[in-house]
């Protein structure tokens, strides 16, 4: 039985024409070889598995070929090419910098550079994963890389160019490799399947290309695995099962259930997905990618960004045009938040189901938050709370006031104005909210009086209007008006009970709070007792302190102190500020301890010989 060779090695490109997806690199290198304009150092950088090392080996073989073609390709027939293909060439040296990254390894490489090639024109040194070299190894390599011998060519390959020293970058000719496109990957895989006589669906190859994310090595490895798994047949279903990818049909069903607000159907579909062993984060991520593709389909300009299986492309475009862009964008936000918080969720399944619940009612949420002038269609499953419009109160004819049984003028009523919450419109709810309700009859009387005041000065052009006798306000008010009336009456009651600031009452409340601090052994009590209170107006005062320390102590207690004073005076508007004023005339206490300098001067005053001794010995005192 022949030894099995993986496809990534078996079908590795042997010349520039077989390199996939890097035409901008291969064309430049071939022209440099034809025109004899080769640089002494190259840096190949780019993602993994896109052909960096392969191009380095092809370049090393081509520049030593004895009979190159007119297009800059190696002949693969001469002694140099044959020895290179068999791995016996002495003109190429490969160094894996991931495991040989010390200074000694680079010094050994530099010593080999001194020897000219025995056969061929150039000695090529390929250093793979060059970003793994240490800083000292880079520094040891600098001089040789800048001025190598004429026969030495260095090719550095890396996936992380930002980790390489700028001094190395400046000495190299840099080539940036790009990710291989899905179309190029599919064509290359199809070519290999034809050579290996593998029956493969193009949809399956497209799924493999998308899974590899532009890495040809990964695509070939996945191809080998699935071929072994399916005994040489590559179908769409088997590929999805092997790669643990959810079929797009599930996403279409989920979207349909969410748009129709069929929460039960959405949860049943997710239960089916969960039974097949798919994790919740994979479902969230796949659904987000699916909605992103639908959003892309809405505009023909960006339809080229749609990377899906060709059999589903038409379905994506059809569903994308029918879907609302606002719904898709909002769904992406919901899924993004769910994916971010998925790891921290203790119940993973419940976390995903909550995201599906939000998405199921997302359409109705968008309708409720639409523009004020837009039409909002109520859905059957969940309806918003309906608020009853409160009609505006018509002005009263002054001649009808004076008794409830008086005659009224029957005149055409003015057009009814819409009731607005929070505006100054004269409505029944507004009048009730500003009138203190002492008794039911008095409340009705005050309501009429308020209406009279608003209608007492009619304009010259406006016709006089009448209204029916007003009954008890509580009987004709809706639930919203009752709440507003209760809140307004409570507010007026608080205003009636509020006490203005008085020096005596303020000092008493201040002392009461200081006593509480004393009982709790709070160090701020002394600052409160030393502070001076100055009343600014009926609802504010100023606290004057002697220094910054006292100010900080009072500021720490400002919130609780304000709540205490507001409660004492039954006034929520009481506030105060704390300032610092230096008090003049404060003398330093006499019993202050002396510092070292004052102690020395006091000793010298009593014993003068001490100063004479200090002067003779020329002592310097550290005060």
N, C-alpha and C positions, 0 to 999 in steps of 0.2 A: 504494500500500500504506500502510495506517495505521501510524503510529508505535507501536511496542510500549511499553507501560507495565507495569512490574513490578507484581505483585499487591499488594505492600506499599504502593505508592502509589495504585494504582487503587482498592483497596478499603479505603483509610484511613477510619476512622469520621469522619462529619461532624456527628454530634450525640451526646449522652451515651447515648442508648438503644442505639447500635450499638457502644459500647465493650465489649470482651469481657473478662470475668473481673475487673472492677474495680468491682463494684456498690457497695461500701462508699465508694468515692471519689466516683463520679458522683452517688449519692443525696445525699451531704453537700453537694456543690457546687450541685446543683439546689435544695435547700432553702435554701441561703444566698442564692441569686439571688432566689427567690420571696419570702423574708422580708426582703430588702434588708439582709443582714448580711454583706456581703463584707469580708474583711480587705484591708489595703493591700499585703500581701506573702505569697506562698505559696512553699513549698518542696516540690517533688515529688521524692521519692527512691525508688529501687527498682532492680531488675535491668534489664538492657538489653532493649529491645524489648517492653515490657509496656504502653506507652501513656502515658508521662509527657508528652512533647512534644505528642502528639495531644490529650490532655485540656487542656493549656495553651492550645492553639489553639481548641478548642471553647469553653472558658471565655471567651477573649477575644472570640470571635464572639457568644456568647450574651448577654454583658452589654451589648453595643452594638446588639443586635437591636431594631428599632423595634416589632415586633409579636411578643413572646415568647409562647409558649403557656402555658396554666395549669399545665403540668407542669415549667416551667422550661427548655424547649427552644427553640432558635432556629427561626425560621420558614423560613429559607433562601430567602425571596422578596423581602424588602425590599432597598433599595439598599445598606445596610450589609452584609447577609449575602452579596449577590451580589458586591460588590466584594471581600469577604474570600475567598470561594471562588475568585475569579479572581486573587487575589494582588495586588490593586491598592489595598487599604485602607491609609490613612495613619494609622490609629489603632493599628496593631500594629507593633512593632519587635522583631526577633529578633537576638540577638547570640550568636555562637558563642564562648564563653569559652576554648575550646581553642586558638584562633588569635588571639583578641583579649583577651589576659590582662594587658595592661600598665596602668599608672596612667593614661596618656593616653586609652586606649579608654574607661575608666570615666568620666573627666572629660568626654569628649565626650558620653557617654550622660547624664550628670548635667545638662549644659547643655541637652540636648533636653527634659528633664523640665520646664523652666521654661515651655515654650510649651503653652498649652491646646489641646485638640483642636478642629479646625475643624468637624467633623461628628461626632455621636455623643456619648456621655456620658464615656467613659473612653479613656485612652491606656494600652495594655498593653505592657509591656516583658518579653519572654521571654528569659532568659539560660540557654542550654543549656550543660551540662558546667561548671557554676559552680565546681566544686571545683578547676578548673585556674587560677583567678585567683591572682595572687601576693598575698602578705600586704599589700603596700602598696596594691594595688588594692582589696582587701577593706576596708582602713582608709579609703580615699577614698570608699568606697560606703556607709559606716556611717551617716553623718548623714542622707543622702538616703533611705536605706532605713527609718530610724526615723521620720522626719517628712516623708513625701512630700506633694505637693499632693493635694487631694481627688479630682482626676480621674486620678491616676497609680496604676497597679497593677503590681506586680512579681511575676513568676512565675519562680522559679529551679528548674532541673531538674538532677539529678545522680544518678550511680550510686554515689558514694562519699561518703556523708553524714559519715563520720568525719573527712574531710579539711577540712571547713568550720569556720571559727572559731566558737567558742561565742557570740560577740557577734552573729554573723549569725543563728545558729539561734534565739536568743532574740527576734529581731525578726520572725520568720516564723511562719506557720501551717503546720505540717509535715503532709504526707500521705505515708504509706508505701504504695507500690504493692507488690503481691505477685506471685509467679510465676503465670502462667496455668496452670490445671490441664489435664491431658491430655484429659479429657472435653470441656472448653470448646474446646480447640484443635481436636479432631477434629470437633466440630459446626461450627465456623467454616470449617474446610477443606472439609467436605462441602457447606456452603452455597455456597462459592465454586465448587466443582467443578460443582454443579448449574447455577449461572449461566453458567459457561463451557462447559457441555455436555461435561465431561470424565468419562470412565468410570473410576471409582476404586473399588478395594476398600477396605472399612472397615479391614481389617487393615493395608493399606499406609498409610492415614492415621494409624493408631495408632502405627506405627513412626516416621513423620515427627514426630508429636507427642512421642514419647519422645526422639527425637534432638534436638529443639529445646530440651528442658529448660526449658519454660515461657516461651520467647521466641517471641512470635507473628511477629515480623519474620523470624527464622530459619526458622520453619515455612513461611512463605509463599515465602521464597527457595528452600528445598529443593523445595517443590511446583513452582515454575517450572522448576527444573533437571530434575526427573524427568519432567515433562510434555514438555519439549523432547527429552529422551533417549528417551522411549518413544512419541513421536508421538501424544500425547493419551490414552494408556491407562496407568492407574496400577495396576499389579498388585503383589502381595506379593513375588514373586520379583524383579521388576525393581527394586523399591525396595531390597531387601536388597543386590542387586548394585551398585546405584549408590551407596548409602551405605556400602559396604564393611562390612556387618554380617553376622555369622555366624548362620546359621539355628539356631533353638533345638533342632531335631532332632539336631544334632551333640552338643549338651550332654546331651540325654537318652541318647544312645547311649554317650557317655563315662561318664556316671553309672552306667549299667547295667554296663558293663565293669568299672568300679572296684569296684562293690559285689560282683560275682561274682569279683573278683580275676583277671580275664582281662587280664593285662598286655599280651599280644600284640595283642589287639583294641584296647586303648586306644592303643597306639603306632601301629597302622595307621590308626585314625581321625584321630589327630593328623597323620600323614603326608599323608592326604587333605586335611586343612585347610591344611597348609603348602603343598601343591602349588597350591592355589587362590590363593595370594598373601597369606594373612593372617599378620600378624606375631605373634610369640610373646606379646608383652605384651597384645595384643588378645585372644588366646585365654585368657590367665590372668585378665584383667579380666572378660571375658564369663562365664567359668566361675564366678568368684567371685560375680558378680551373679546368675547362675542358681541357685547354691546358696543365696544369700541369699533368693531368692524361694521356694525350697522350704521354707526354715526359717520364712518368714512364713506359708506355707500350713498349717503344723501347728496353728496356733491360729486359731479362727474370729474371735476378737476383733480380730486384726490383719490379717485377710484383705483389708481395704480398702486396705492398703499395697501390695498386689500390683499392679504396673504392667506388665502383659504384654498381648500380643495376645489378644483375646477367644477366638479359636479354640483357643488353647493353655491357657486358664485352667483348664478342667476337668482337663486332663492334668497341669498343675502341682499341682492340689489332690490328685489321686489319687496321684501319685508322692510328694508331700510327706508324706502320711499314712503311706505305707509305709516311708519312710526314717527311720533312727535319728537322733535329735537330736544325740547325742554324735558320730556320724560327720560330720554336717553342720558342726557347730561346729569340730571338729578340722580338717576340710577347709578351712574358711575361714581358719584360722590358717596352714595350710601354704601356701595360695594368697597370703595377705597377705605372708608372708615371701618367697615366690618373686617377687612383684611388686616388692617393695622392692629386692631384690638383682638384678633383671633388668638394669638399666643397667650395673652393674659386671661382669656376666658376659661373658667373652670369647667363649664358644661359646653363643650364644643358644638354639639348638635343643636342645642337650644340657641346658641349664638347665631348659627347659620339660619335657623328657622325665624329668628327675630328679624334678620335682614330680609328674608323672603316676605315676611308680614309687612314690613315697611314698603317693599317694592310693590306688593299687591295693592296697597291703598295709596300709592304715590300719585296715580292719575287723578284721584279725587282731591288730594292735597293741592295739586297744581291748579285744579279748577277753583278751589276755594280761595287760593291766594292770587288769582288772576287780576287783571286790571279792573278798576271799579266800573268802567263802562261796558266791560265784556259780558257776554251771556254765560251764566253758570248753570249747567244742566245738573240737576240733582240725580244721583244714582240710586238704584233700588236697594242695594245691599246695605249701605251705611249712609244715613242722611245727616246733614249738618243741623245744628239746633236752629230752629226758626224763631226769630224775634218778631213780635207783633208791632206794626207801625202805630205810633201814638199820634192821633190827629191833633192838629194845633187848635188852640181855643180861640173862638171867635170873639171879637171885641163886644162889649156890652153897651147897650143903649142906656145912657144915664137916666132916662125917664122911667125905666123899668125898675130901677133900684129904689128900695124903700120898703119893699115887702115882697114876699115870695108869690103872693097871689096877684100881683099887679099885671096890667095889660102890657102886651109886647107888640112892637111894630113888626109886621111881617114884611120884610124887605129881602131882596136877593142877597144871598150869602156870598161873601168874598171867596175866591178860589182858595182851596185848602193848601196850606204850606206843609212841606214834609217835615216831620219831627226829626230833629237832629240831636244826638246825645252830646252834651258838652258845649252846646252853643247857647247864645243868649236869646233864642226864640221864645216868645211868650206862649207857652203851652201849659196844659193842665199839670203835667209833671213838674215843669219848671216852677209854676206858682206854688205848688204844694211843697216843693223842696226848700223854698226860702221862707215859708210861713210857719211859725211855731204853732204846733197843734196843742192848744190847751185843753179844749173839749171838742167833741165832734161838731156841735153846732157852731161854736166859736171858730173852729177851723174853717167851716164852710163860709161863714160871714167874712172872715179875713181873706179868703180866696176871692170872693166877689169884690171886696174893697180893692184888692190888688189889681183886678181886672179893670175896675173903674179908673184907677190911676193911669193905667196905660192908655185908656180910651178917652180920657178927659179932655185931651186937646187934639181933636181930629183935624185933619187938613181941610182946607176949603173945598177941594175937589172931591174928596172921598165921601161917599154916601154913608149915612148913619146905618149901623147894623145892630142887630139884636141877638140875644142868645136865650136859650131856654133856662128855666130855673135850675140852679146848680144844686145837686144833692150832696150827700156826704162824699168827700173825695175818695175815701178808701174803697167805696163800692165800685167806682168806675175806673180805678187805676189798674194797670197791668202789673205783672211781677217785677219788671224792671223799675217801674215807677215807685213801687212799694219799697224796694231796696234803696232807691235814691232818697225817698222820703225819710226812711229810717236813718240813713247815714247823715242827711242834712240836719234832722232834728237832734241827733246825737252830737253833731258838730256845734250846733247852736247852743246846746246845753253845756257843752264844754266851754264855749266862749262866755256864756253867762256866768259860769262858776269861776272863770279865770280871775286871778287877783293881780293887780299891777305891783311892780316892785316898790317897796318902801324901805327906807334905811333900817327901821327897827325890825321889821319882819325878815329882811334879808340877813341882818346880823344874827338874828335868832336861828334861822335855818342854817346859816354858815357854821354857827357854833354847834348845832346839833350834828352836822356832818363831821365836824372835827372831833366830837365826842365819840362817834362811831369809829373813826380812825384810831383814837386813843385806846378804845376797848380792844381793837384788833391789833394793837401794837404796830401801827403803820408809821414809819419815820416821816411821812409827809405831814403829820399833824402839826409839827412846829412851824412849818412853812405856812400853813393855813392860818395859824394864830397870829403870825407876824405880818400877814398881808393886810393891805388896806383896800377897802371896797368903795368904788365910786360909781354911782348909778348914772348911766348915760341917758336912758329913756325908760319908758314903762316896761320894756321887754329885754333890755340889755344893760350890762354894767361892766366895769373894768376892774381887774384885780391888779393892784400895784405891789410889786415885790422889790426887795432890796438888792438882790443879786441873781445871777443866772442859776445858781443851785436851787434856790427857792422856786424860781420859775419852772425848772424842770420837774420838781416834785409835784407842783400843782398841775402841770401839763399832763403828767402821768395819770392823774385822777380826774381829768377833765370830763371824760365820757360819763363815768358813774356819778360825778358831782352834778353834771348838767341834768341827768335823769332824776337825781334826788331833788334838785331845786324845781324842776318842771312839775314833779309830783307834789311838792309842798305848796306851790302856788297854783296848781291845776292849770298850768299854762305851758303848752308845748312850744311856744315861741321864745322862751327865755334862753338867752345865750350870753356868754361872757368871753372876754379876751384877757390874756395875761401879759403884762408888760413889766419892764425893769426900770426903776428909777433909783439912782444912788441918793441915799439920804445924807444930807450934809450935817456936820456937827457931831458925828459919831467918833468918839475918842477911843483910842486903842486901850484895851484893859491894862490896868497897872500890873496885875499879877501874871503878865505874859512871861514865859521862861526866856532867859537870855540865851542868845546864840554864842558861838565860840569866840567871835571877835569881841563882843561885849564883855564876855567873861574875862578875856585877856586884858582888856583895858581897865576893868575893875580891879584886877590883881595888880596891874602896874600902878594904879592910883594908890593902892594901899602899900605896896612894896616896890618902891622905885628901883631898888637894886636888881630886880628881875629884868627890867628893860636894859639896864647897864650891862648885865650879863649877856643878854641877847645881842647887843650891839658889838661887844668885844668878840664874841664867838662868831659873829656874822651869820646868824641863823635866819633862815627864812621860814616863817610860820605858814602852815596851810590852814587857812580859816575854812 
